[in-house]
């Protein structure tokens, strides 16, 4: 089901937002002596004001000691989400991935002072709408991809069937 231009425009704006957030945490952006922009400082805020003790312990004992790896994964994830949503490329996959990404961030950020708790549903729920509405079918590469994937899926190509659901 495709609901038209408004959801496509909203999807594109979300893609630009993810690209903006990724570029603020790019490997070449240094803040407070750390690469990946403000990400390291943000993790310290989440540890200092935990929503869940187990999550703060995970950040403290796994993420912070391996910050270079997790910083790079954060950058790559947000670039991939941004490109997928902006171009309407494998939009269902990108939107579901983005929703899970936002839930992950909310787990750590909910109790950070100055954070507005309503931001997490406002950032997460549209992503579910993009996924379930097939928002890449309007002004998106998914519209062109879907028929080719369908033909290959009918021909028995398992990978095409999987990607067909992602588009």
N, C-alpha and C positions, 0 to 999 in steps of 0.2 A: 504494500500500500504506500503510495507516494502522495504526500499532502501538499506538495507544490513549492512555489518560490519562497514563501516566508521561512519554512524550515530549512531550505537550502541556504538562504542568506544567513540564518542563525548558525548553521553548521560551518559555513565559511568563516564567520566571525570567531567561532570557537577554535577553528584551525589557526587563525592568525594569533589568537590568545595563547595557544600552546606554543607556537613558534616564538612569540615574544618571551614567554616564560623560559623556554629552552635557551634562548640567546642570553638571557640574564644569568644563566648558570652554565655558560659555555666554558670549556676547559681553559680558554685564554683569558677569561675574566677573573681577575684577582681581587679579593676583598679580605681585609684583615690578615693578609699574608697567606691566604688559602686560595687555591684555584677553585673554579666552579662557582664564582660569584658569591652570593649571600647564602648559598645552601648550607655551608658548614655552620654558620652562625644560627641559621634556622634550626638545624638539628640540635644544637645546644639548647635552644629555647624549648624544644619539644622534650628534651631530657630533663630540663629544670622544672617543667610544668607538665608532667605526664597525665595523659588521659587514662592510660592503663600502665601499671607497673611493668608488666611483661613486655610491653612495646618499648618503653624507655630502656629496659634492660637489653633488649635486642639492639636498639640504636647504639647504646653505650658499648656493648661487648662485641658486636659484629660489624655494624655500619661504620662507626667512627674509626676503628682500627684499620678498616679497609676503605677509607673515604675516597681514595683515588678511583677505585673500581666502581663504587656506588655513585660517585659523582658523574663518571662517564656513562654509566647505565641510565642515570636520571636524564642526562643531556640527550642521549640517543633515543630513549623512550619518548621524551617530549617532542623531539624533532619528528619521529615517526608518527606520533599522534597528530601533530600539527599538519604534516604533509597529507596524511590520510584524510583528515577532515577538510582541509582546505581544497584539495583536488577531488574529493569524493571518491577516493581510491580505497577499496576494501573497507567501506565506511562502517558497515556493521561491526567488523572486527575492531576497527579503530575506536568506534564509539564505546563498545563494551570494554575495551582495554582502558579507555579514558575514564570510564565510570569506576572501574576497579582501581585505577591510579588515584582518583579523587578520594575514594574510600580509604585507601592506604594513607594518603596525606591527612585526611580527617582524623584518623586514629591517633596521630601524633599531635595534631594542631588544635584540637578542640578546646583544650584547657590553656593554651598560650594566651597570656594577657593581651588584650587589644584585638583579639580575633573575634569576629562576628560569627557566632555559631550557625546562623542561617546560611552562610556562604556555601557550606558543604552540600546541602540539598540543592541549592541554586546552581551549583556547578555540576552536580551529579545527575539530577533528573533529566536535564535536556539531552545528555549523552544517551540515556536509555531511549528517549524519544527518537534520536537520530538512528539508533540501532534498529529499533522495532518498526520505524516508519520507512526504512530504506532510503534515508535522506541523500544518499549518493546517486540516486536514480534521476534527480533533477540537477542540472548543471554539475555533473560529476562524471568521472571516468567510469564509474560502475555501470552507468547506462550503456556504454559501449562494450564493456567487458561481459556483462551478464549474458547476452545471446551466445557469444562464443563459448563461454564457460558451460552454458546449458547444453550446447551441441556436443561438447566433449564429455560432459557428464552422462548424457544419454548414450554416448558411444562406449561407456564403461570406464572412463578415466576417473579414478577415485580422487586424485588431486583436484580435478576440475569441480567435482561435486563439493568438496570441502571449501574451495575458493568461492564457489557459487553462493554458499551460505554466508561467506564473509562479505560479499559484495551486496 
